[in-house]
Amino acid sequence: MKRNADIGLFAIPSKKGKPLTTHSSRIPPLQSFLESLSAEKGYAAHTVRAYRTDLQEFVAIITGAGKDAEERRDAAVRFDPRKVGALDIRGYLAALYGKNRKSTIARKLSAVRTFFRFLIRQGVIDSSPADAVLTPKQEKRIPSYLTVDDMFRLLDAVPGDTLYDLRNRAIFETLYSTGVRVSELAGLDTIDVDFDGQVIKVAGKGNKERIVPIGQKAIRTIQRYRDRLYGETGISLEHPGPLFLNKFKGRLTARSMARCLDQLVRACGMLVSVSPHTLRHTFATHMVNAGADLRAVQELLGHESLSTTQKYTHVSIDRLMAVYDKAHPRK
């Protein structure tokens, strides 16, 4: 099958056999939906890609398409969302069970729901078949985190004093000091760091900006890295651009930051998996365990809902129970 560039990959046949498009444009609904995530909601490129991947899988499963790319393209062109019912979506979820976590299934269902809500707003359908489908009950998972000793051990283990050693140390110190997402850290520019005020400005999900305090140790480490960078390349903090650079003087990506952390963890001989998100969990857990107000932690993490932050109270309760069991004379 030859793809029609004017129709797009996800053109939807109308009753007359012509591609169904949204009322607002001549763009096919799914393509229009994905573009709206970026243009209207300000979602990051990787978030839009995740929606695209989930919806491609949804179309393939409910139409019975295989994994062959050509077959999936054919199925996508024939796909008509007006013919999708709640039973189709339940069948889609059934196909996901056993291969995905419940949290992953819930995320995929959320993408489908969001797409159908978009179609309602565009006048393509009157109601969403996904509204009749229950979200899988989530298992309560306590976030993985490092103890204070292990966290300090990791930070103290960054080797050497080269430019890139200093850069990596600044990255890890900042992740633990602020609890920001690694994507937020990778997006920092030099102008986003207020050295005097000891805060950084980050662009979170949906491009929502927030101000986050940063500790003296992390600030000093960033300053040392930038001083060395200026000495070796002439790039100063006054020069606008990315805060953390790769060897080609371009922006260091979140994936590269994760790779650097993985190399450090293996060099330390730590037997646990540690990702940048582990450091975010560690920051939040240590803050809650030290008595920080939950709403303050919510604001620092950039969580829209307090319920997302409340998972860290389970860790705090576990710690309190351990203290109770050890200290109370009448258990």
C-alpha positions as CSV (number, residue, x, y, z in Angstrom):
1,M,0.0,0.0,0.0
2,K,1.3,3.4,-0.9
3,R,0.8,6.1,1.8
4,N,-1.2,9.1,0.7
5,A,0.7,12.1,2.0
6,D,-2.4,14.3,1.8
7,I,-4.4,11.8,3.9
8,G,-1.8,10.9,6.5
9,L,-1.2,7.6,8.2
10,F,-4.3,7.7,10.4
11,A,-6.9,8.8,7.9
12,I,-10.3,7.5,8.9
13,P,-12.9,6.5,6.3
14,S,-16.2,8.4,6.4
15,K,-19.5,6.9,5.3
16,K,-18.9,8.2,1.8
17,G,-15.5,6.5,1.6
18,K,-13.5,9.7,1.9
19,P,-11.1,10.3,4.7
20,L,-12.8,11.6,7.8
21,T,-11.2,14.8,9.1
22,T,-11.8,17.0,12.1
23,H,-14.1,20.0,11.7
24,S,-11.3,22.5,12.5
25,S,-9.0,21.4,9.7
26,R,-8.4,18.9,6.9
27,I,-6.1,16.9,9.1
28,P,-7.1,13.3,10.1
29,P,-8.3,13.1,13.7
30,L,-5.5,11.1,15.2
31,Q,-2.9,13.3,13.5
32,S,-4.8,16.4,14.6
33,F,-5.0,15.0,18.2
34,L,-1.2,14.4,18.4
35,E,-0.5,17.9,17.1
36,S,-2.9,19.4,19.6
37,L,-0.9,17.8,22.4
38,S,2.1,19.8,21.4
39,A,0.6,23.0,20.2
40,E,-2.3,23.5,22.7
41,K,-1.2,21.5,25.8
42,G,2.6,22.1,25.4
43,Y,3.5,18.5,25.8
44,A,7.1,17.5,25.3
45,A,8.1,15.6,22.1
46,H,8.8,12.4,24.1
47,T,5.3,12.6,25.6
48,V,3.7,13.0,22.2
49,R,5.7,10.0,21.0
50,A,4.4,7.9,23.9
51,Y,0.8,8.8,23.0
52,R,1.5,7.9,19.3
53,T,3.0,4.6,20.3
54,D,0.1,3.7,22.6
55,L,-2.6,4.7,20.1
56,Q,-0.8,2.8,17.3
57,E,-0.9,-0.3,19.4
58,F,-4.5,0.3,20.3
59,V,-5.5,0.5,16.6
60,A,-3.5,-2.6,15.7
61,I,-5.0,-4.7,18.5
62,I,-8.7,-3.8,18.0
63,T,-8.4,-4.2,14.2
64,G,-6.5,-7.5,14.5
65,A,-3.4,-6.2,12.7
66,G,-0.2,-7.9,13.3
67,K,3.2,-6.5,14.0
68,D,4.1,-6.0,10.3
69,A,4.5,-2.2,9.6
70,E,2.7,-2.4,6.3
71,E,-0.3,-4.3,7.8
72,R,-0.5,-1.8,10.6
73,R,-0.5,1.1,8.1
74,D,-3.4,-0.5,6.3
75,A,-5.3,-1.1,9.5
76,A,-4.7,2.6,10.5
77,V,-6.1,3.9,7.3
78,R,-9.3,1.7,7.6
79,F,-9.7,2.5,11.3
80,D,-13.0,4.2,12.1
81,P,-13.3,5.3,15.8
82,R,-17.1,5.7,15.5
83,K,-17.4,1.9,15.3
84,V,-15.4,1.3,18.5
85,G,-17.4,0.1,21.4
86,A,-16.7,-0.6,25.1
87,L,-16.3,-4.3,24.3
88,D,-13.5,-3.5,21.9
89,I,-11.7,-1.5,24.5
90,R,-12.1,-4.3,27.1
91,G,-10.7,-6.7,24.5
92,Y,-7.7,-4.4,24.0
93,L,-7.1,-4.3,27.8
94,A,-7.3,-8.1,28.0
95,A,-4.6,-8.3,25.3
96,L,-2.4,-6.2,27.4
97,Y,-2.7,-8.2,30.6
98,G,0.1,-10.5,31.5
99,K,2.5,-8.5,29.3
100,N,2.3,-5.1,31.1
101,R,2.2,-3.7,34.6
102,K,-1.2,-2.5,35.8
103,S,0.2,1.0,35.9
104,T,1.2,0.7,32.3
105,I,-2.2,-0.6,31.3
106,A,-3.8,2.3,33.1
107,R,-1.6,4.8,31.2
108,K,-2.4,3.2,27.9
109,L,-6.2,3.4,28.7
110,S,-5.7,7.0,29.7
111,A,-4.3,7.7,26.2
112,V,-7.3,6.1,24.5
113,R,-9.7,8.1,26.7
114,T,-7.9,11.3,26.0
115,F,-8.1,10.6,22.2
116,F,-11.9,9.9,22.3
117,R,-12.5,13.0,24.4
118,F,-10.7,15.0,21.7
119,L,-13.0,13.4,19.1
120,I,-16.0,14.5,21.1
121,R,-14.8,18.1,21.2
122,Q,-14.1,17.9,17.4
123,G,-17.7,16.7,16.8
124,V,-16.5,13.3,15.3
125,I,-18.4,11.3,17.9
126,D,-21.1,12.0,20.5
127,S,-19.9,9.9,23.4
128,S,-16.8,8.0,24.4
129,P,-16.8,4.2,24.5
130,A,-13.9,4.4,27.0
131,D,-16.1,6.0,29.6
132,A,-17.8,2.6,30.2
133,V,-14.5,0.9,30.9
134,L,-13.1,0.8,34.4
135,T,-9.4,1.7,35.0
136,P,-7.5,-1.4,36.3
137,K,-7.0,-1.2,40.1
138,Q,-3.5,-0.1,40.8
139,E,-1.2,-2.1,43.1
140,K,0.4,0.1,45.7
141,R,4.1,0.3,45.0
142,I,6.4,2.0,47.4
143,P,9.0,3.9,45.3
144,S,12.5,2.6,45.3
145,Y,15.0,4.9,47.0
146,L,18.5,5.0,48.4
147,T,19.3,5.3,52.1
148,V,21.1,8.5,53.2
149,D,24.4,6.5,53.5
150,D,24.1,5.0,50.1
151,M,23.1,8.3,48.5
152,F,26.2,10.0,50.1
153,R,28.4,7.1,49.1
154,L,27.2,7.5,45.5
155,L,27.8,11.2,45.4
156,D,31.2,10.9,47.0
157,A,32.3,8.2,44.5
158,V,32.3,10.4,41.3
159,P,35.9,10.0,40.2
160,G,38.6,12.5,39.2
161,D,38.6,16.2,38.6
162,T,38.3,16.5,34.8
163,L,35.7,18.7,33.1
164,Y,33.3,15.8,32.6
165,D,33.8,14.5,36.1
166,L,32.8,17.9,37.5
167,R,29.8,18.0,35.1
168,N,28.6,14.6,36.2
169,R,29.1,15.5,39.9
170,A,27.0,18.6,39.3
171,I,24.3,16.7,37.6
172,F,24.0,14.1,40.4
173,E,24.2,16.6,43.2
174,T,21.5,18.7,41.5
175,L,19.2,15.7,41.0
176,Y,19.4,14.8,44.7
177,S,19.4,18.4,45.9
178,T,16.3,19.4,44.0
179,G,14.3,16.3,43.1
180,V,13.7,17.6,39.6
181,R,13.0,15.2,36.7
182,V,16.0,14.3,34.6
183,S,14.2,15.8,31.6
184,E,13.8,19.1,33.5
185,L,17.5,19.1,34.4
186,A,18.6,18.4,30.8
187,G,16.4,21.4,29.7
188,L,18.1,23.9,32.0
189,D,19.8,26.9,30.5
190,T,22.5,29.0,32.2
191,I,19.9,31.8,32.8
192,D,17.8,29.3,34.8
193,V,20.2,29.2,37.7
194,D,20.1,31.9,40.3
195,F,23.4,31.5,42.2
196,D,22.7,34.3,44.7
197,G,19.2,33.3,45.4
198,Q,20.1,29.6,45.3
199,V,17.1,28.6,43.2
200,I,16.6,27.1,39.7
201,K,13.8,27.7,37.3
202,V,12.6,24.5,35.6
203,A,10.0,23.8,32.9
204,G,7.9,20.8,34.1
205,K,5.2,18.8,32.5
206,G,3.0,20.9,30.1
207,N,5.7,23.5,30.1
208,K,4.6,24.7,33.6
209,E,7.5,26.6,35.2
210,R,8.3,26.4,38.9
211,I,11.1,27.7,41.1
212,V,13.0,25.1,43.1
213,P,15.5,25.7,45.9
214,I,18.9,24.1,45.4
215,G,21.5,23.4,48.2
216,Q,24.8,25.1,48.6
217,K,26.8,22.0,47.8
218,A,25.0,21.5,44.4
219,I,25.3,25.2,43.6
220,R,29.1,25.2,44.3
221,T,29.5,22.1,42.2
222,I,27.7,23.7,39.3
223,Q,29.9,26.8,39.7
224,R,33.1,24.7,39.7
225,Y,32.0,22.9,36.5
226,R,31.2,26.1,34.7
227,D,34.5,27.7,35.8
228,R,36.4,24.7,34.4
229,L,34.2,24.9,31.2
230,Y,35.1,28.5,30.8
231,G,38.8,27.8,31.3
232,E,38.9,25.0,28.7
233,T,36.4,26.4,26.1
234,G,35.8,30.0,26.8
235,I,32.0,29.4,27.3
236,S,30.9,31.4,30.4
237,L,27.7,31.5,32.4
238,E,26.9,34.8,30.7
239,H,26.7,32.9,27.4
240,P,23.1,31.9,26.8
241,G,22.5,28.2,26.2
242,P,22.4,24.8,27.9
243,L,23.7,24.5,31.4
244,F,25.1,21.0,30.9
245,L,27.1,20.3,27.7
246,N,28.2,17.2,25.9
247,K,31.7,16.8,24.4
248,F,30.4,18.5,21.2
249,K,29.4,21.5,23.2
250,G,25.7,20.7,22.6
251,R,23.0,20.1,25.2
252,L,23.5,16.9,27.2
253,T,20.4,14.8,26.8
254,A,18.4,13.1,29.6
255,R,19.4,9.7,28.2
256,S,23.1,10.6,28.4
257,M,22.7,11.7,32.0
258,A,21.1,8.4,32.9
259,R,23.9,6.6,31.2
260,C,26.5,8.5,33.2
261,L,24.6,7.6,36.4
262,D,24.5,3.9,35.4
263,Q,28.2,3.9,34.9
264,L,28.8,5.4,38.3
265,V,26.5,2.9,40.0
266,R,28.4,0.0,38.4
267,A,31.7,1.5,39.3
268,C,30.6,1.7,42.9
269,G,29.6,-2.0,42.9
270,M,26.1,-1.2,44.0
271,L,23.8,-4.2,43.4
272,V,20.6,-2.2,43.0
273,S,19.3,-0.5,39.9
274,V,19.6,3.3,40.2
275,S,18.1,5.7,37.7
276,P,17.7,9.5,37.7
277,H,14.1,8.9,38.9
278,T,15.5,6.9,41.8
279,L,17.3,10.0,42.9
280,R,14.0,11.9,42.6
281,H,12.3,9.3,44.8
282,T,15.3,9.5,47.2
283,F,15.0,13.3,47.5
284,A,11.2,13.1,48.3
285,T,11.6,10.2,50.7
286,H,14.4,11.9,52.7
287,M,12.4,15.1,52.8
288,V,9.2,13.4,54.1
289,N,11.2,11.3,56.6
290,A,12.8,14.5,57.9
291,G,9.3,15.9,58.5
292,A,8.8,18.1,55.5
293,D,5.3,19.3,54.8
294,L,3.7,17.0,52.2
295,R,2.3,20.0,50.2
296,A,5.7,21.6,50.1
297,V,7.2,18.4,48.8
298,Q,4.3,18.3,46.2
299,E,5.2,21.8,45.0
300,L,9.0,21.0,44.9
301,L,8.3,17.9,42.8
302,G,5.9,19.6,40.5
303,H,3.1,17.2,41.2
304,E,-0.4,18.4,40.1
305,S,-2.1,16.1,42.6
306,L,-1.3,15.6,46.3
307,S,-2.2,11.9,45.9
308,T,0.8,11.5,43.7
309,T,3.0,12.8,46.5
310,Q,1.3,10.8,49.2
311,K,3.0,7.6,48.1
312,Y,6.1,8.8,49.9
313,T,4.2,8.8,53.2
314,H,4.1,5.0,53.0
315,V,7.9,5.0,53.3
316,S,7.7,7.4,56.3
317,I,5.1,5.2,58.0
318,D,7.3,2.1,57.5
319,R,10.1,4.0,59.1
320,L,7.9,5.0,62.1
321,M,6.6,1.4,62.5
322,A,10.2,0.2,62.6
323,V,11.0,2.7,65.3
324,Y,7.9,1.7,67.2
325,D,8.6,-2.0,67.1
326,K,12.2,-1.4,68.3
327,A,11.4,1.1,71.1
328,H,7.9,0.5,72.5
329,P,8.0,-1.6,75.7
330,R,4.6,-3.2,75.1
331,K,4.2,-4.2,71.5
